[in-house]
Amino acid sequence: MSGLQGVGLLLLWGCACLWLPGSAHEAMVVSGGDDALEERRGEARHLHKRSTNVAEVEVYSVKVECTVTSRFAHTVTTSKALNKAKTPQEIFFEVDLPKTAFIVNFSMEINGEVYVGVVKEKEKAKKQYEKAVSSGQTAGLVKASGRKMEKFSVSVNIAAESNVTFILTYEELLQRKLGQYEILTRVKPKHPVQEFQIVTHIYEPQGLAFVDAHATFLSNELLPLVDKVVTENKARISFSPTMDEQRKCPNCEGTLIDGDFIIKYDVKRTKNLGDVQIVNGYFVHFFAPSDLKRVPKNVAFVIDRSGSMWGLKMEQTHEAMLAILKDLHEDDHFALIQFDDSIDCWRESFSNASKENVAEGMAYIKTIRPQGVTDINSGVLRGVEMLIKDRQDKKLPERSVDMVILLTDGMPNSGVTSIPAIQENVKSAIGGKMSLFSLGIGNDVDYSFLDVMSQQNKGVARRIFQGSDAALQLQGFYDEVASPLLSEVDLRYPGNVVDSLTTHHFTQLYNGSEIVVAGRMTDSYMNNFMVEVFGQGSETDFLVQGQASALDLDVMYPNEEYIFGDFTERLWAYLTIQQLMEKSKSGTPEEKANATAKALEMSLRYSFVTPLTSMVVTKPDIEDGPDSTLIADKLTEAQRQEAEKMGYHQARQPYVPASPSHYFRTSYLAHTPTYLVDGDPHFMIELPNREDALCFNLDDKPGTIFNLVRDPDQGILVNGEILGDKKVSPNGKLNTYFCRFGIEHRALGLKLDVSTHDISVTQDGKRVTYLWSDTASVKGPKMHLLLTKDRRLTVTLRHSVKFVILLHKVWSGHPFHRDYLGFYTLDSHLMSPSVHGLLGQFYHGIEYEVSDVRQGEDPEKPDATMHVKGHELNVTRGWQRDFMSDMKRGVNVPCWFVHSNGTGLIDGDAADYVVSGLFKIV
């Protein structure tokens, strides 16, 4: 390996047990000393290169062990490496963990000496951080990683012939969603590991209803390696492939282990009282009764139609609302309100969800067109007023649930624009009579504003991320609240027996969810007490009571007592801190201060890294230099959004081409990712979910054949041959292009040989040749081929991917250039997880972070630092042309350009993808 990325080796690119999100913004401070980091940063800025022999650093163990006890998950990730070199080497450790998880321990063991984190008040860590920054000794962060995760990362300089062990531990309470719990472990080791293991133990005294396990990277060969043992009330799921089983091919260093390992399960529910567990002086009550009839709901949909909703946002809102209206039950009632700086209502009162009304409502949704500016205050108040009036006029069922669902993408900039005033107006109007759910679409919305306003009114806010799946996100949220089972649920416990209760009154219980209450026993020897649950059902009041008794875990799980320890106490502490943090967002100043102080005290007592605490680990430098300090922030959802906006604007504002003759697309991305190679040859990965693109060039001698796509599971292969210009150009460079592609689908018995002259199709031994001067459309059971004269060939494989090949014709008398081809991939998500190749390795996404945007050699093209696949690369902002929609001029797509033939972005180096023939794999 050569170049900047050779400085270090990634041990583990993420692992986590994942559940529903929460909020946090704590810092973790870790000292991991060396001067090499600043040297490396300097090199990145000046594009100096050095090389490291990766074989000198051996990552020999990666383990992820998650133990779930009564929904409380304790995850330990451990990675071990050996520096076999005669000189110090820098090693990276990265973990993706749930953004609501609390880190409870991080430690490093280096040559037998252990450096353990200590949780301190955040302000103290902040001072250490500021001191470290002033001396230039920062070495790592926790950053947002996608929608649900955060990335913990640290790099340390390890002395020659030394061992290092990293251990990160975090905890979280699983939340039931749509009838199941989900444990997600994200693993990206990047290289085969001698000892690789994922193990999950589940202990549920209620009994297990089902346990499913799968992974995004599981091929037919890897699937049998998932070992699942399930008994009445416990399960063990493990995955431990050998090094050979991890490899993408027999002699390559790439690994198949790259993605998410997912476990889903639920527990048995036989008692309407729920399940109460008393262990070691603390109790937890899980309440989710089965077989309850749903309560009708009355929903006011308040839809932002301001100008900023134009385009894809409104298309996706239409799509989501049409699906949501279809799912309404006939005993539900609904209203449709659209607003900008004025308000329009479908009808002046609520309508029952009959087939006729739903059809008319769907037709109305299709008429909503963006215009104007945003008056959120008036829009929400209109929905509230309609609910109150119809309730007073007895037009709504007496036993039904009232809710307002707000969809908006922007800031209030018309009517009442003061956020505190809007929050007070809405709170006063609602008066505790209904729930407000706020869905903030995209990055321009003020999420903190929506979050507090919803919390004040018995609801929640949810971010809807810009991307091709935004409509599915909207529908997914609605599904969670679509079926209320009980309202005004009150769980009661004897005050002389328990204290320090978590929240025990809930506005609603929704189908597929679960209410969790925890508390402390006043007498640690008390082993039973009476429990009562009250609520309002669809027809009658709900009342159930029963006796709670202590669990004898020693009998239930013999020889495994050590597993449980103080899990009920830690579960109680976790839940209490989460709820205190929510209370600190709203209320009187005194209430906020009390909640914050109590949350801080408990965070320190239980060594949780929360929004108010930080973990500090100090490690001396290996060469008697000053200690270096890692600072890691845990972001709130609002801070995550702000970071995304900063990155978005940093990546875009400086890059508009100066020449008006170049058309620059600001909304250049398709709804789905596009992967292409065109021109000299320019590779580009368009990533609409990030509104970004990555690109790199590939230079080699004419006649070289590269593997672009290889999917061994589906039997699909795409290779491409490059040719050179007629002669070296005046700038001294021989430009090269793709002139021929070989496409094979072995399972279908299909081969295509596409050159700049003709297209040869061989199917089941029969061969047909088309000229580019032809126009043809051939539809068969295995393939659809569409040829547009002298322009493009579209190949759609049955139940699979679509390839588009463009013909670029050049004047035959041109002194330098020749005809060449461009290759584009659509519907890449239909390829299997094992797909690879120069383009194929990106078909299922790529994780990267861009920071330190700075002026480059060309003022129009800034440089930046990219963290990708364990490497730190210097990249340059520029643009490449996508010719799909404009064959003549192309469309300039802004992208981050990775230098040196994509080194550090692609797995291995370009030479690893050279093959001996157009339909060869080696």
Summary of the structure (lengths in Angstrom):
residues: 922
radius of gyration: 29.6
end to end distance: 20.9
largest distance: 96.5
contacts: 3184
relative contact order: 0.12
helix: 21%
strand: 41%
